[in-house]
Amino acid sequence: MDNKYHNKITIRDGHIFDSKKEAQRFTELSILENAGIIEGLELQKTFELIPKNGSERAVKYIADFYYYDKEKKTYICEDAKGMKTQAYIIKRKLFKYRYPDILFREV
């Protein structure tokens, strides 16, 4: 199945991913977690960028992957990006501003 950006929806280990690239990165991160290099791997973690204001909804960013890197001693948020939309670029900037202690990585 294709989506509007021509990615192939991929199922891996019971999880549905928006692309083959994202599914492959999940496999890599799972290996690192099993080896004890990272821990607490979360998929599709939601971060609030701008809180709800009156009748306006909050602005949120959903990370493809979030985990703790034991060697770097830091939390990492990853996005398996193909197409960088304007909305994504703005949310990435807001994320880095709002969560400066979390390393943001595009893979």
Order of alpha helices (4+ residues) and beta strands (2+ residues): beta-beta-alpha-beta-beta-beta-alpha-beta
